[in-house]
Amino acid sequence: MRMFTELILIPLIVNVLSEVIAEWLVSKAKDKRDKLNK
């Protein structure tokens, strides 16, 4: 059971984290571009 949870949960957490980080990086890049355009 423990192996099963690790096999399911760890990739899920990594996936969510990478999506959150990607979103954050995109929003940071947008902020920079907006400041440059003004």
PDB file of N, H, CA, C and O in Angstrom:
ATOM      1  N   MET A   1       0.840  -1.209   0.000  1.00  0.00           N
ATOM      2  CA  MET A   1       0.000   0.000   0.000  1.00  0.00           C
ATOM      3  C   MET A   1       0.871   1.253   0.000  1.00  0.00           C
ATOM      4  O   MET A   1       0.579   2.228  -0.693  1.00  0.00           O
ATOM      5  N   ARG A   2       1.938   1.211   0.784  1.00  0.00           N
ATOM      6  H   ARG A   2       2.175   0.420   1.347  1.00  0.00           H
ATOM      7  CA  ARG A   2       2.815   2.376   0.864  1.00  0.00           C
ATOM      8  C   ARG A   2       3.435   2.694  -0.502  1.00  0.00           C
ATOM      9  O   ARG A   2       3.486   3.851  -0.920  1.00  0.00           O
ATOM     10  N   MET A   3       3.898   1.657  -1.178  1.00  0.00           N
ATOM     11  H   MET A   3       3.857   0.717  -0.838  1.00  0.00           H
ATOM     12  CA  MET A   3       4.484   1.856  -2.508  1.00  0.00           C
ATOM     13  C   MET A   3       3.455   2.469  -3.459  1.00  0.00           C
ATOM     14  O   MET A   3       3.776   3.361  -4.244  1.00  0.00           O
ATOM     15  N   PHE A   4       2.216   1.983  -3.378  1.00  0.00           N
ATOM     16  H   PHE A   4       1.955   1.258  -2.740  1.00  0.00           H
ATOM     17  CA  PHE A   4       1.147   2.481  -4.245  1.00  0.00           C
ATOM     18  C   PHE A   4       0.944   3.980  -4.034  1.00  0.00           C
ATOM     19  O   PHE A   4       0.848   4.746  -4.993  1.00  0.00           O
ATOM     20  N   THR A   5       0.881   4.392  -2.755  1.00  0.00           N
ATOM     21  H   THR A   5       0.959   3.770  -1.976  1.00  0.00           H
ATOM     22  CA  THR A   5       0.673   5.818  -2.461  1.00  0.00           C
ATOM     23  C   THR A   5       1.834   6.643  -2.987  1.00  0.00           C
ATOM     24  O   THR A   5       1.632   7.725  -3.539  1.00  0.00           O
ATOM     25  N   GLU A   6       3.048   6.137  -2.818  1.00  0.00           N
ATOM     26  H   GLU A   6       3.211   5.258  -2.370  1.00  0.00           H
ATOM     27  CA  GLU A   6       4.219   6.873  -3.306  1.00  0.00           C
ATOM     28  C   GLU A   6       4.190   6.982  -4.823  1.00  0.00           C
ATOM     29  O   GLU A   6       4.499   8.035  -5.382  1.00  0.00           O
ATOM     30  N   LEU A   7       3.818   5.891  -5.486  1.00  0.00           N
ATOM     31  H   LEU A   7       3.568   5.036  -5.031  1.00  0.00           H
ATOM     32  CA  LEU A   7       3.782   5.892  -6.952  1.00  0.00           C
ATOM     33  C   LEU A   7       2.741   6.868  -7.483  1.00  0.00           C
ATOM     34  O   LEU A   7       2.944   7.477  -8.534  1.00  0.00           O
ATOM     35  N   ILE A   8       1.632   7.023  -6.770  1.00  0.00           N
ATOM     36  H   ILE A   8       1.467   6.528  -5.917  1.00  0.00           H
ATOM     37  CA  ILE A   8       0.564   7.913  -7.232  1.00  0.00           C
ATOM     38  C   ILE A   8       0.793   9.348  -6.750  1.00  0.00           C
ATOM     39  O   ILE A   8       0.710  10.295  -7.532  1.00  0.00           O
ATOM     40  N   LEU A   9       1.078   9.495  -5.462  1.00  0.00           N
ATOM     41  H   LEU A   9       1.145   8.726  -4.827  1.00  0.00           H
ATOM     42  CA  LEU A   9       1.115  10.837  -4.870  1.00  0.00           C
ATOM     43  C   LEU A   9       2.320  11.654  -5.306  1.00  0.00           C
ATOM     44  O   LEU A   9       2.188  12.837  -5.622  1.00  0.00           O
ATOM     45  N   ILE A  10       3.496  11.033  -5.325  1.00  0.00           N
ATOM     46  H   ILE A  10       3.604  10.073  -5.068  1.00  0.00           H
ATOM     47  CA  ILE A  10       4.703  11.812  -5.635  1.00  0.00           C
ATOM     48  C   ILE A  10       4.640  12.425  -7.044  1.00  0.00           C
ATOM     49  O   ILE A  10       4.881  13.624  -7.186  1.00  0.00           O
ATOM     50  N   PRO A  11       4.322  11.640  -8.094  1.00  0.00           N
ATOM     51  CA  PRO A  11       4.197  12.266  -9.423  1.00  0.00           C
ATOM     52  C   PRO A  11       3.116  13.346  -9.454  1.00  0.00           C
ATOM     53  O   PRO A  11       3.263  14.364 -10.131  1.00  0.00           O
ATOM     54  N   LEU A  12       2.025  13.114  -8.712  1.00  0.00           N
ATOM     55  H   LEU A  12       1.906  12.287  -8.162  1.00  0.00           H
ATOM     56  CA  LEU A  12       0.929  14.083  -8.671  1.00  0.00           C
ATOM     57  C   LEU A  12       1.406  15.394  -8.061  1.00  0.00           C
ATOM     58  O   LEU A  12       1.151  16.468  -8.605  1.00  0.00           O
ATOM     59  N   ILE A  13       2.103  15.303  -6.925  1.00  0.00           N
ATOM     60  H   ILE A  13       2.311  14.431  -6.483  1.00  0.00           H
ATOM     61  CA  ILE A  13       2.614  16.503  -6.248  1.00  0.00           C
ATOM     62  C   ILE A  13       3.620  17.224  -7.137  1.00  0.00           C
ATOM     63  O   ILE A  13       3.571  18.446  -7.276  1.00  0.00           O
ATOM     64  N   VAL A  14       4.534  16.462  -7.739  1.00  0.00           N
ATOM     65  H   VAL A  14       4.574  15.469  -7.626  1.00  0.00           H
ATOM     66  CA  VAL A  14       5.541  17.055  -8.630  1.00  0.00           C
ATOM     67  C   VAL A  14       4.858  17.764  -9.796  1.00  0.00           C
ATOM     68  O   VAL A  14       5.255  18.862 -10.185  1.00  0.00           O
ATOM     69  N   ASN A  15       3.829  17.125 -10.350  1.00  0.00           N
ATOM     70  H   ASN A  15       3.506  16.233 -10.035  1.00  0.00           H
ATOM     71  CA  ASN A  15       3.098  17.693 -11.479  1.00  0.00           C
ATOM     72  C   ASN A  15       2.439  19.013 -11.089  1.00  0.00           C
ATOM     73  O   ASN A  15       2.559  20.008 -11.805  1.00  0.00           O
ATOM     74  N   VAL A  16       1.748  19.020  -9.960  1.00  0.00           N
ATOM     75  H   VAL A  16       1.651  18.212  -9.378  1.00  0.00           H
ATOM     76  CA  VAL A  16       1.072  20.233  -9.483  1.00  0.00           C
ATOM     77  C   VAL A  16       2.094  21.331  -9.214  1.00  0.00           C
ATOM     78  O   VAL A  16       1.895  22.482  -9.602  1.00  0.00           O
ATOM     79  N   LEU A  17       3.194  20.968  -8.545  1.00  0.00           N
ATOM     80  H   LEU A  17       3.356  20.033  -8.229  1.00  0.00           H
ATOM     81  CA  LEU A  17       4.228  21.955  -8.226  1.00  0.00           C
ATOM     82  C   LEU A  17       4.799  22.570  -9.490  1.00  0.00           C
ATOM     83  O   LEU A  17       4.964  23.787  -9.566  1.00  0.00           O
ATOM     84  N   SER A  18       5.101  21.746 -10.483  1.00  0.00           N
ATOM     85  H   SER A  18       4.967  20.757 -10.421  1.00  0.00           H
ATOM     86  CA  SER A  18       5.691  22.280 -11.711  1.00  0.00           C
ATOM     87  C   SER A  18       4.707  23.203 -12.423  1.00  0.00           C
ATOM     88  O   SER A  18       5.110  24.210 -13.005  1.00  0.00           O
ATOM     89  N   GLU A  19       3.417  22.866 -12.380  1.00  0.00           N
ATOM     90  H   GLU A  19       3.089  22.048 -11.907  1.00  0.00           H
ATOM     91  CA  GLU A  19       2.411  23.742 -12.997  1.00  0.00           C
ATOM     92  C   GLU A  19       2.332  25.072 -12.265  1.00  0.00           C
ATOM     93  O   GLU A  19       2.261  26.128 -12.893  1.00  0.00           O
ATOM     94  N   VAL A  20       2.345  25.023 -10.933  1.00  0.00           N
ATOM     95  H   VAL A  20       2.403  24.165 -10.423  1.00  0.00           H
ATOM     96  CA  VAL A  20       2.287  26.250 -10.130  1.00  0.00           C
ATOM     97  C   VAL A  20       3.507  27.123 -10.417  1.00  0.00           C
ATOM     98  O   VAL A  20       3.380  28.334 -10.597  1.00  0.00           O
ATOM     99  N   ILE A  21       4.687  26.507 -10.461  1.00  0.00           N
ATOM    100  H   ILE A  21       4.791  25.523 -10.315  1.00  0.00           H
ATOM    101  CA  ILE A  21       5.921  27.261 -10.726  1.00  0.00           C
ATOM    102  C   ILE A  21       5.874  27.865 -12.130  1.00  0.00           C
ATOM    103  O   ILE A  21       6.270  29.014 -12.327  1.00  0.00           O
ATOM    104  N   ALA A  22       5.391  27.095 -13.102  1.00  0.00           N
ATOM    105  H   ALA A  22       5.070  26.162 -12.943  1.00  0.00           H
ATOM    106  CA  ALA A  22       5.295  27.602 -14.473  1.00  0.00           C
ATOM    107  C   ALA A  22       4.359  28.810 -14.533  1.00  0.00           C
ATOM    108  O   ALA A  22       4.685  29.820 -15.156  1.00  0.00           O
ATOM    109  N   GLU A  23       3.199  28.705 -13.886  1.00  0.00           N
ATOM    110  H   GLU A  23       2.934  27.884 -13.380  1.00  0.00           H
ATOM    111  CA  GLU A  23       2.250  29.826 -13.850  1.00  0.00           C
ATOM    112  C   GLU A  23       2.897  31.058 -13.232  1.00  0.00           C
ATOM    113  O   GLU A  23       2.747  32.173 -13.731  1.00  0.00           O
ATOM    114  N   TRP A  24       3.627  30.835 -12.125  1.00  0.00           N
ATOM    115  H   TRP A  24       3.749  29.929 -11.720  1.00  0.00           H
ATOM    116  CA  TRP A  24       4.269  31.942 -11.412  1.00  0.00           C
ATOM    117  C   TRP A  24       5.314  32.612 -12.299  1.00  0.00           C
ATOM    118  O   TRP A  24       5.403  33.839 -12.347  1.00  0.00           O
ATOM    119  N   LEU A  25       6.104  31.800 -13.002  1.00  0.00           N
ATOM    120  H   LEU A  25       6.032  30.803 -12.963  1.00  0.00           H
ATOM    121  CA  LEU A  25       7.132  32.356 -13.888  1.00  0.00           C
ATOM    122  C   LEU A  25       6.492  33.165 -15.012  1.00  0.00           C
ATOM    123  O   LEU A  25       6.981  34.238 -15.366  1.00  0.00           O
ATOM    124  N   VAL A  26       5.398  32.650 -15.572  1.00  0.00           N
ATOM    125  H   VAL A  26       5.001  31.779 -15.285  1.00  0.00           H
ATOM    126  CA  VAL A  26       4.703  33.356 -16.653  1.00  0.00           C
ATOM    127  C   VAL A  26       4.181  34.697 -16.153  1.00  0.00           C
ATOM    128  O   VAL A  26       4.325  35.713 -16.833  1.00  0.00           O
ATOM    129  N   SER A  27       3.576  34.706 -14.969  1.00  0.00           N
ATOM    130  H   SER A  27       3.459  33.881 -14.416  1.00  0.00           H
ATOM    131  CA  SER A  27       3.026  35.960 -14.441  1.00  0.00           C
ATOM    132  C   SER A  27       4.151  36.948 -14.137  1.00  0.00           C
ATOM    133  O   SER A  27       3.986  38.152 -14.337  1.00  0.00           O
ATOM    134  N   LYS A  28       5.296  36.449 -13.652  1.00  0.00           N
ATOM    135  H   LYS A  28       5.430  35.471 -13.489  1.00  0.00           H
ATOM    136  CA  LYS A  28       6.440  37.332 -13.407  1.00  0.00           C
ATOM    137  C   LYS A  28       6.937  37.937 -14.715  1.00  0.00           C
ATOM    138  O   LYS A  28       7.227  39.131 -14.783  1.00  0.00           O
ATOM    139  N   ALA A  29       7.031  37.117 -15.742  1.00  0.00           N
ATOM    140  H   ALA A  29       6.795  36.147 -15.686  1.00  0.00           H
ATOM    141  CA  ALA A  29       7.487  37.588 -17.054  1.00  0.00           C
ATOM    142  C   ALA A  29       6.516  38.636 -17.600  1.00  0.00           C
ATOM    143  O   ALA A  29       6.942  39.637 -18.176  1.00  0.00           O
ATOM    144  N   LYS A  30       5.220  38.408 -17.422  1.00  0.00           N
ATOM    145  H   LYS A  30       4.874  37.595 -16.954  1.00  0.00           H
ATOM    146  CA  LYS A  30       4.215  39.373 -17.884  1.00  0.00           C
ATOM    147  C   LYS A  30       4.377  40.696 -17.150  1.00  0.00           C
ATOM    148  O   LYS A  30       4.308  41.758 -17.769  1.00  0.00           O
ATOM    149  N   ASP A  31       4.593  40.645 -15.832  1.00  0.00           N
ATOM    150  H   ASP A  31       4.648  39.783 -15.329  1.00  0.00           H
ATOM    151  CA  ASP A  31       4.788  41.870 -15.051  1.00  0.00           C
ATOM    152  C   ASP A  31       5.973  42.653 -15.593  1.00  0.00           C
ATOM    153  O   ASP A  31       5.889  43.870 -15.763  1.00  0.00           O
ATOM    154  N   LYS A  32       7.070  41.968 -15.863  1.00  0.00           N
ATOM    155  H   LYS A  32       7.138  40.980 -15.725  1.00  0.00           H
ATOM    156  CA  LYS A  32       8.270  42.637 -16.380  1.00  0.00           C
ATOM    157  C   LYS A  32       7.973  43.299 -17.719  1.00  0.00           C
ATOM    158  O   LYS A  32       8.366  44.441 -17.955  1.00  0.00           O
ATOM    159  N   ARG A  33       7.274  42.572 -18.601  1.00  0.00           N
ATOM    160  H   ARG A  33       6.955  41.644 -18.409  1.00  0.00           H
ATOM    161  CA  ARG A  33       6.975  43.101 -19.925  1.00  0.00           C
ATOM    162  C   ARG A  33       6.063  44.323 -19.813  1.00  0.00           C
ATOM    163  O   ARG A  33       6.257  45.312 -20.520  1.00  0.00           O
ATOM    164  N   ASP A  34       5.073  44.255 -18.928  1.00  0.00           N
ATOM    165  H   ASP A  34       4.916  43.451 -18.353  1.00  0.00           H
ATOM    166  CA  ASP A  34       4.164  45.387 -18.743  1.00  0.00           C
ATOM    167  C   ASP A  34       4.925  46.617 -18.269  1.00  0.00           C
ATOM    168  O   ASP A  34       4.669  47.730 -18.729  1.00  0.00           O
ATOM    169  N   LYS A  35       5.867  46.412 -17.343  1.00  0.00           N
ATOM    170  H   LYS A  35       6.075  45.508 -16.970  1.00  0.00           H
ATOM    171  CA  LYS A  35       6.634  47.547 -16.827  1.00  0.00           C
ATOM    172  C   LYS A  35       7.505  48.152 -17.924  1.00  0.00           C
ATOM    173  O   LYS A  35       7.678  49.369 -17.989  1.00  0.00           O
ATOM    174  N   LEU A  36       8.055  47.287 -18.793  1.00  0.00           N
ATOM    175  H   LEU A  36       7.914  46.299 -18.740  1.00  0.00           H
ATOM    176  CA  LEU A  36       8.904  47.778 -19.878  1.00  0.00           C
ATOM    177  C   LEU A  36       8.080  48.555 -20.903  1.00  0.00           C
ATOM    178  O   LEU A  36       8.554  49.542 -21.466  1.00  0.00           O
ATOM    179  N   ASN A  37       6.854  48.112 -21.143  1.00  0.00           N
ATOM    180  H   ASN A  37       6.469  47.311 -20.685  1.00  0.00           H
ATOM    181  CA  ASN A  37       6.012  48.751 -22.154  1.00  0.00           C
ATOM    182  C   ASN A  37       5.534  50.134 -21.729  1.00  0.00           C
ATOM    183  O   ASN A  37       5.254  50.984 -22.575  1.00  0.00           O
ATOM    184  N   LYS A  38       5.440  50.362 -20.419  1.00  0.00           N
ATOM    185  H   LYS A  38       5.668  49.672 -19.732  1.00  0.00           H
ATOM    186  CA  LYS A  38       4.889  51.643 -19.949  1.00  0.00           C
ATOM    187  C   LYS A  38       5.884  52.783 -20.107  1.00  0.00           C
ATOM    188  O   LYS A  38       5.577  53.923 -19.760  1.00  0.00           O
TER     189      LYS A  38
END
